[in-house]
Structures are given as C-alpha cells and as structure tokens.
Amino acid sequence: MYEFKITDNEFNSFREFIYDYAGISLSDEKKTLVTSRLSKRLRHYSLKTFKEYFDLMISSPPSGERQVVVDLLTTNETYFFREPKHFAFLEKEILAKWKGGKTFRVWSAASSTGEEAYSIAMLVDDMLENRPWEIFGSDISSRVLKKAQQAHYLQNRIDGIPIAFLRKYCLQGMGEHEGTLLIDKALRQKVSFAPVNLKQPPKNLGPFDVIFLRNVLIYFDMETKRQIIKQIVEKMHPDGYLFIGHSESLKGIHDGLETVIPTVYRKI
Ligand SMILES: C[S@@+](CC[C@H](N)C(=O)[O-])C[C@H]1O[C@@H](n2cnc3c(N)ncnc32)[C@H](O)[C@@H]1O
C-alpha cells in the first residue's frame, strides 16, 4: 500500500487547526500519529498530498470533514471504573453524605465512549436509591458520542465493573449479541450525551455537584488549561467537586478551588 509522507508545513497546518479548534497541542513527535490517522482519508478521496486534504477539510462545513479530522486526532482511550480511588471517594465522601432535597447532577466533561458516565451512574443509582439524579456526558468527538448513546460494549472491555453492578445494571448479549453488554434502560434514561467543546462550553450548562474532567487536560497547554478550568469552576455548585486524572495537575491554575485529596478539588 502507498505510504503518504507529511511535510513540516502540512503537519503545522493540521497542528494549528486542532489547536485553534480544540485546544489540543500536538508536539513534533505526533507527526507519525497524524500521518497514520489521516492517511486513510487521503485514500478515501484519492488525494496525493496532505495539503490537498487540508484544503478540502478547511472548506467543508463544521459537521463535515472537519469533524472527521477532530474524531481522528483525538485520543479516546477509556474504561469502566478507571482510577478506582475516585469512585471510592465519590461513594464515601460525597454520595454517602448527600442530603438530597435537590437533583444530584454530575458532568462527565470528556466522556469519550461513555464508560466513565455509566460507571458514575451505576454508583450514584446504587447509593441514592430513589433520590433524584442525572448525569450529562459530553465530548468534542461526535464518533465517540454516538457510541456512548448506544451504551453497547464488548464484554472484554468491562473488567472494572463490580460483579454486583454487572448483575444490577447490565444486560448480557445473547445470540448475535453474544460477547457484548448493554447498559440497562432505566440507567440509560438518566444519562444524556451531547457535544461540548471545552474551549467554548455553552453558557447555560450547569451548575453541577460533581464534574469529572479526567485525562483530557494532558492534551492542553497551560494557557488553554487555565481558560478551561476558569469556565469549569463557573459551572460548579458552591461546594461542588472537580475530579481530574491521576497524571494531571492544576498547579498554579486552581483559582476558586481547594485541594481535598490529590486530583480532587472542591469549589470555595
Ligand atoms: C482519553 S479520553 C478521556 C475519557 C475519560 N474522561 C477517562 O478518563 O477515561 C479524552 C477525551 O477528551 C476529548 N477531548 C479532547 N479535546 C476536547 C475538547 N476541547 N473538548 C471536549 N472534549 C475534548 C477527546 O475527544 C477524548 O474523547
């Protein structure tokens, strides 16, 4: 198969596009990744150079080829009950102490294919029983949101789900669906998904009692992180909690937040 080569200028064009649009900073080392992920689109359109593809993309409507490039250049790895300490904290320090009286609202702000939002949903439903709650999941990639809405997963991706939750909230696929799992309808009905670009979140979103913003800050530079965190804090309830990924840091940019434990913050 023909191997495409990307020039420095072509790479810089895609790098600037994804930075301006999504805030994602691509280092020089990502040249191979960009080449391999976008090559299939050159083949799809029978194009010879990345410049031709860039021109085609930039003249497309936002929901067209631009969205395809965003889908291809984002990294969407996720799994159920990722970083279990966060779920232990949510259970013991937040849900066990929840007084009720209003709807408990959570935002999974870079939800990818939905595993994070459904993990939270299982725990919240189990702990709050009949008290009202809702979860909102969002991402910049429309491809992953489609998958999140389907709530249909391969069995080999469900390792982190506790057995009791598997029994209570998951339907095992039979026949042609053998080897898959569907999140129970009652749970799905309380979890909604929609596209949100963290660089420009809608003004009317929130407020939330808990926001999960995990494993996405690593793609942003300091200035972008600062802008995003400022807007995230505005969408939190007073006393609300923010969770970030274990390999991420808010060093120097957590105005309006106090550290509760490493990677968990509370609005002050
Ligand atoms: C590695 S996944 C993290 C998924 C999940 N939060 C977790 O921790 O398992 C990062 C997600 O961030 C999304 N993302 C990247 N830039 C974004 C932006 N500007 N706005 C919203 N989502 C973004 C990507 O599409 C991707 O699905």
The ligand as a MOL file (V3000), in Angstrom:
LIG
                    3D

  0  0  0     0  0            999 V3000
M  V30 BEGIN CTAB
M  V30 COUNTS 27 29 0 0 0
M  V30 BEGIN ATOM
M  V30 1 C -8.5230 9.9690 26.9260 0
M  V30 2 S -10.2030 10.4200 26.7640 0 CHG=1
M  V30 3 C -10.7120 10.5030 28.4760 0
M  V30 4 C -12.0040 9.7700 28.7320 0
M  V30 5 C -12.4380 9.7080 30.1930 0
M  V30 6 N -12.6240 11.0150 30.7540 0
M  V30 7 C -11.4670 8.9200 31.0200 0
M  V30 8 O -10.7690 9.4800 31.8630 0
M  V30 9 O -11.3870 7.6970 30.8250 0 CHG=-1
M  V30 10 C -10.0620 12.1540 26.3180 0
M  V30 11 C -11.3080 12.6910 25.6260 0
M  V30 12 O -11.2350 14.1220 25.5890 0
M  V30 13 C -11.8670 14.5690 24.4120 0
M  V30 14 N -11.4530 15.9570 24.1100 0
M  V30 15 C -10.2710 16.4070 23.6490 0
M  V30 16 N -10.3010 17.7390 23.4810 0
M  V30 17 C -11.5360 18.1500 23.8570 0
M  V30 18 C -12.1800 19.4310 23.8970 0
M  V30 19 N -11.5670 20.5610 23.5300 0
M  V30 20 N -13.4640 19.4740 24.3170 0
M  V30 21 C -14.1210 18.3340 24.7000 0
M  V30 22 N -13.5550 17.1050 24.6690 0
M  V30 23 C -12.2760 17.0150 24.2540 0
M  V30 24 C -11.4210 13.5450 23.3680 0
M  V30 25 O -12.2800 13.5060 22.2520 0
M  V30 26 C -11.4270 12.2410 24.1770 0
M  V30 27 O -12.6090 11.5060 23.9920 0
M  V30 END ATOM
M  V30 BEGIN BOND
M  V30 1 1 1 2
M  V30 2 1 2 3
M  V30 3 1 2 10
M  V30 4 1 3 4
M  V30 5 1 4 5
M  V30 6 1 5 6
M  V30 7 1 5 7
M  V30 8 2 7 8
M  V30 9 1 7 9
M  V30 10 1 10 11
M  V30 11 1 11 12
M  V30 12 1 11 26
M  V30 13 1 12 13
M  V30 14 1 13 14
M  V30 15 1 13 24
M  V30 16 1 14 15
M  V30 17 1 14 23
M  V30 18 2 15 16
M  V30 19 1 16 17
M  V30 20 1 17 18
M  V30 21 2 17 23
M  V30 22 1 18 19
M  V30 23 2 18 20
M  V30 24 1 20 21
M  V30 25 2 21 22
M  V30 26 1 22 23
M  V30 27 1 24 25
M  V30 28 1 24 26
M  V30 29 1 26 27
M  V30 END BOND
M  V30 END CTAB
M  END
